[in-house]
Amino acid sequence: MSKSKSNHQREDWRGYSKRIMGSSSLFPTEDKLREKADYPGWKMSIDLTLEDQGVLDHVRGNIVEPLSNASASARNKWKTGEVKAKKII
């Protein structure tokens, strides 16, 4: 950590400055849920993003984790979709 940075900030691996405490600047402000009244619009926006990225079924539980005896490619495809969905949310 640079000595010129405050104790509340650090450089992440991409070099962007973000707060350790408080809100992060990783997501655009329009994607953040701020109040209960904003929930319907926020949910629609997130659902559309998830659908566009092909991971909405992961979130809804329509795609379940493959059994341990499933092929490595099937397990990897499932894991990739799960991670992608979590990043969006």
Secondary structure, 3 states (H helix, E strand, C coil): CCCCCCCCEEECCCCCEEECCCCCCCCCHHHCCCCHHHHHHHHHHHHHHHHHCCCHHHHHCCCCCCCCCCCHHHHHHHHHHHHHHHHHC
